[in-house]
């Protein structure tokens, strides 16, 4: 059960929308609790099952980041119930798309981590391809007949 490319694209697409909402002060605690938290819980569950199989350090880091986001949302909701203000903008550095942007800029990552990320991306791309249909290979075999 390899994670497909859609796993990461779905996260980055949603985070782009949420970043836009945060930047326009349109994202609130209730929305975070009702939309963001279930989304990240679902992604965490998918990633946990894959992590148990592969024990990839990159997946472990992503899993840790997802848990930090979920915990932050939980803290926002506790503050909301206690009538305290929450700084939703503090989610921005936790988003995976923000962290990947920092990685692509070369900030706080060494060459071994960069190679591990590239390796993981390539493995996911290879696993996402369907296996070719080999049935046609044996249909065209040349049968020699002996002529007497």
C-alpha positions as CSV (number, residue, x, y, z in Angstrom):
1,X,0.0,0.0,0.0
2,X,2.3,2.7,-1.2
3,X,1.2,6.3,-0.8
4,X,0.3,7.8,-4.1
5,X,1.3,11.1,-5.5
6,X,-2.3,12.3,-4.8
7,X,-1.6,12.0,-1.1
8,X,0.9,14.9,-1.2
9,X,-0.9,17.0,-3.9
10,X,-4.1,16.9,-1.9
11,X,-2.3,18.2,1.2
12,X,-0.5,21.0,-0.7
13,X,-3.6,22.1,-2.6
14,X,-5.7,22.3,0.6
15,X,-2.9,24.1,2.4
16,X,-2.6,26.7,-0.3
17,X,-6.3,27.5,0.1
18,X,-5.9,27.6,3.9
19,X,-2.8,29.8,3.7
20,X,-4.8,32.2,1.5
21,X,-7.7,32.2,4.0
22,X,-5.2,32.8,6.9
23,X,-3.5,35.7,5.0
24,X,-6.9,37.3,4.5
25,X,-8.0,36.7,8.1
26,X,-10.8,34.4,7.0
27,X,-9.8,31.3,8.8
28,X,-11.2,30.8,12.3
29,X,-10.9,28.2,15.1
30,X,-14.3,26.6,14.4
31,X,-13.4,26.0,10.7
32,X,-10.0,24.6,11.8
33,X,-11.7,22.2,14.1
34,X,-14.4,21.2,11.7
35,X,-12.4,21.0,8.4
36,X,-8.6,21.0,9.0
37,X,-8.5,18.6,12.0
38,X,-10.5,15.8,10.3
39,X,-8.4,16.2,7.1
40,X,-5.1,15.9,9.0
41,X,-6.5,13.0,11.1
42,X,-7.3,11.2,7.9
43,X,-3.9,11.9,6.4
44,X,-2.2,10.9,9.7
45,X,-4.0,7.6,9.6
46,X,-3.0,6.9,6.0
47,X,0.6,7.8,6.7
48,X,0.8,5.8,9.9
49,X,-0.1,2.6,8.1
50,X,2.5,3.3,5.5
51,X,5.1,4.3,8.1
52,X,4.6,1.0,10.0
53,X,5.6,-0.9,6.8
54,X,8.5,1.2,5.6
55,X,9.9,2.9,8.7
56,X,11.0,5.8,6.4
57,X,12.6,8.7,8.3
58,X,11.0,11.2,5.9
59,X,7.5,9.7,6.6
60,X,8.3,9.8,10.3
61,X,9.1,13.5,10.0
62,X,5.9,14.2,8.0
63,X,3.9,12.2,10.5
64,X,5.4,14.3,13.3
65,X,4.4,17.5,11.5
66,X,0.9,16.3,11.0
67,X,0.6,15.6,14.7
68,X,1.9,19.0,15.6
69,X,-0.8,20.6,13.4
70,X,-3.5,18.5,15.0
71,X,-2.2,19.4,18.5
72,X,-2.1,23.1,17.6
73,X,-5.7,23.0,16.4
74,X,-6.7,21.2,19.6
75,X,-5.0,24.0,21.6
76,X,-6.9,26.6,19.5
77,X,-10.2,24.9,20.3
78,X,-9.4,24.8,24.1
79,X,-8.6,28.5,24.0
80,X,-11.8,29.1,22.1
81,X,-13.9,27.3,24.7
82,X,-12.1,29.4,27.4
83,X,-12.8,32.6,25.5
84,X,-9.2,33.3,24.7
85,X,-7.8,34.6,21.5
86,X,-5.8,32.2,19.2
87,X,-3.2,33.2,16.7
88,X,-4.3,31.2,13.6
89,X,-1.2,32.5,11.8
90,X,0.9,30.3,14.0
91,X,-0.2,27.4,11.8
92,X,1.6,28.8,8.7
93,X,5.1,27.5,9.6
94,X,3.7,24.1,10.5
95,X,2.0,23.5,7.1
96,X,3.9,20.9,5.1
97,X,3.8,23.1,2.0
98,X,5.6,25.8,4.0
99,X,8.2,23.4,5.2
100,X,8.7,22.0,1.7
101,X,9.2,25.5,0.4
102,X,12.0,26.0,2.9
103,X,13.5,22.7,1.8
104,X,13.4,23.7,-1.8
105,X,15.1,26.9,-1.0
106,X,17.9,24.9,0.7
107,X,17.2,26.1,4.2
108,X,18.1,23.8,7.1
109,X,18.7,20.6,5.1
110,X,21.8,18.8,4.3
111,X,22.6,16.7,1.2
112,X,21.7,13.3,2.9
113,X,18.2,14.6,3.8
114,X,17.8,16.0,0.2
115,X,18.7,12.6,-1.2
116,X,16.3,10.8,1.1
117,X,13.5,13.1,0.0
118,X,14.3,12.5,-3.7
119,X,14.5,8.8,-3.0
120,X,11.1,8.8,-1.3
121,X,9.5,10.8,-4.2
122,X,10.9,8.4,-6.8
123,X,9.8,5.3,-4.9
124,X,6.3,6.8,-4.6
125,X,6.2,7.6,-8.3
126,X,7.4,4.1,-9.2
127,X,4.8,2.5,-7.0
128,X,2.0,4.6,-8.4
129,X,2.4,3.2,-11.9
130,X,0.2,0.3,-12.8
131,X,1.9,-2.9,-13.8
132,X,1.7,-3.5,-17.5
133,X,-0.5,-6.2,-18.9
134,X,1.8,-9.0,-19.8
135,X,-0.9,-11.3,-21.3
136,X,-0.2,-10.2,-24.8
137,X,3.5,-11.3,-24.6
138,X,2.6,-15.0,-24.9
139,X,-0.1,-14.7,-27.5
140,X,2.4,-14.0,-30.3
141,X,4.8,-16.8,-29.7
142,X,6.1,-18.4,-32.8
143,X,5.3,-22.0,-33.1
144,X,7.5,-24.1,-35.3
145,X,6.0,-27.0,-36.9
146,X,8.1,-29.9,-38.2
147,X,7.4,-30.8,-41.8
148,X,8.1,-34.3,-42.6
